[in-house]
Amino acid sequence: MVFSRGWKFIIWSFIDVEANYFVVKAYTYTSLLSCELLDAFAVVVVVALSFFILKVRYHWTQCLGIFVCLLGLGLLVGSDALT
């Protein structure tokens, strides 16, 4: 398995490292509130990608947690718009 599909894990690991680098780099160019917004949006993107690419199916309690996360994301967007 490592030899046949290991290259995919290496590519995804590299993408993850670069994404984390750019998130940390963004902290120097924006406000803390905008950084929190970017960080919270990462959870939504991971859920969507795992649903469509990895074919993950979520339990209704997990969907409720995702909905609460989206509500918090909406509050962050509203707070960022007010400031």
N, C-alpha and C positions, 0 to 999 in steps of 0.2 A: 504494500500500500504506500509506503514512504517513497519508493522509487517511481511508482506509476502516477501518483497524484500529489506528491510532495511539492512539486513546482507551483501548484495552485496555492498551497499554504504559504509558500515563500512570497508570492506576489501579493496575497491579501495581507500578510504581515507587513510588507513594505508599505502598502497603501495605508495601513493603520498607523504606522509610525509617522509617516509624512502628514497624515491628517492631524495627529496629536501635536506635531511640531507647529503646524500652521495655526492651530487653536491657541497654543501658548504664544506664538508670535503676534496674534491678533490682540492679545491683552495689552501690548504696548501702544497700539494705534487707536484704541477705542475706550469707552467708559466701561466700568465694571458691570453695569446693567446690561449693556449690549453683549458683553462676554457671557453673562449668565444666560441670555437669550440664545446665543449660539450653542452653548453647552446643552441647554434643555432641548433644543431642536435636534441635536444629535441622537437623542433617544428615539424621537419620532422617525427619523430617517432609518435607524437600525431596525426598528420594528417593521417598517414598510419593506425594506430590502429583504429581511428574513422571511417575510410573508410571501413576496413575489419570487425571490431567487431560490431560497432554501426550502420553500413550500412548508413552512412552519404553520401549524394550526394552533390557535390560542383558545384557552378555556375562557368562559364568560367572566370569571373573576380577573383574569389577566386583561381582558378587554376593558373592564371597569377601571383597572389601574392605568391603562393607556389613556382612557378618557379623562381621568383625573390629571394625568400628565399634560394632556392637551389643554385642559382648563387652566392649569398653572402657566403653561406657555402663553395662553391668551392674556392672562393677567400681566405677565412680563411684557408682552407687546403693548398692552394698554399703558403700563407704567412708563415704558420707554417713549411712547408717543407723547405722554404728558410732560416728560422732562425734555 
